[in-house]
Amino acid sequence: MRDQETSNRRKLNLGINAIGTVDAILSWEKLEMCFGTSFKFSNETKFEITKELALQQGKLQKLVNEKQSTKIYSFQENARNLIENIENLIANNDGRALSFISNAVKRETNCEIKGFCDALKALSRTENIFEPVRPNDLFRDIIRKIVNILLKENIPLSLHVKSTLNKFMTELDRQLPETIFPISSAKYIEEGRIRILKDYLRGHLRPSS
């Protein structure tokens, strides 16, 4: 990036080094080739894309480091599963199982089964406080943000396997692995990626495939 953009970078909380690191990795020539041999990004667009990629890298790293939050999320999932199991017993009118659970809860907590379920539901609804950002949410958000930046350049975008958008996103992920698309063991990765693009970009692009 150019020196005249340094003042804009200082406004970012993630700092100049994070953006500079991503910028040093990116090959803009290869990325621009996805849209044609004569296509060139503006300096502003390059900076905006680099900024979002740097933010994404930070979020993904934070997710890896949030061990405790992951444990809390697993606890919430267990609470939801237990509620679902109890509700299934009620729906199936399994009196014997319900009686066993009710007696155990009453004996150990002095709480009725309804109060126990209410407590579990309260615990399972604390996502905004304890639940970490899910990886798929990060990949969805970075794809949408980059597409919005591309739309400002008035680039015609469409969704099919050989589209320029799919080529661009795939090249970005090749240069910064597992930043645009999650790691995959699928046999046909290209098909999986276009499905991800379609899922994440509903409402952002008009269907053209």
Summary of the structure (lengths in Angstrom):
residues: 209
radius of gyration: 23.6
end to end distance: 35.3
largest distance: 75.6
contacts: 543
relative contact order: 0.11
helix: 69%
strand: 1%
